[in-house]
Amino acid sequence: MTRDEEKTEKVLAAMKKPRTRIEIAKITKLPKEDVSKVILKLEKNGIVISRGSTSARRHMTLAAAIEVLFRELKHLSRKAKIDTTDPSWI
């Protein structure tokens, strides 16, 4: 495995939930500049999404974002008493 691949793996592992670049750098023990380069590459490839203002921008993998979306959908459907097992609800 190349050094770049190792960096990418570390950054992806840190993004199980939304995190800032600084948080990711602390978790992975990688320089913030390296984290920024990896995130930019992953964003361009559609693997990572980023949300928020520039100073508090958070990054997460697309898979983690989908999990968050489904949890929220489940919560809202229970609150609205919608049976999401019935395809006609869509």
C-alpha positions, 0 to 999 in steps of 0.5 A: 500500500502506498503512503497516499493510500494509507492517508486516504484510509486513515481519513476515511476511517475518521469520517464515520460521522461529520468532522472538521478537518482539524478533528480529522487531523487530530484523529489521524495524526496527519498534517492538516494540509494532507487531510485537506488534499485527501478530502478534496480528492475524495470530494471530487470522486463523490466519496465524501460530502462536506457541509457548513460554513467555511470556518466550521465545515464538516466532512463525512463519507457518503455512506455515513451521510446516507445512514444519517439520512435514513435514521432521520427519515425513520424518526420523522416517519414515526413522528408522522405515523407513516408506514415506510414499509408500504411503498405507496407512502412515497 
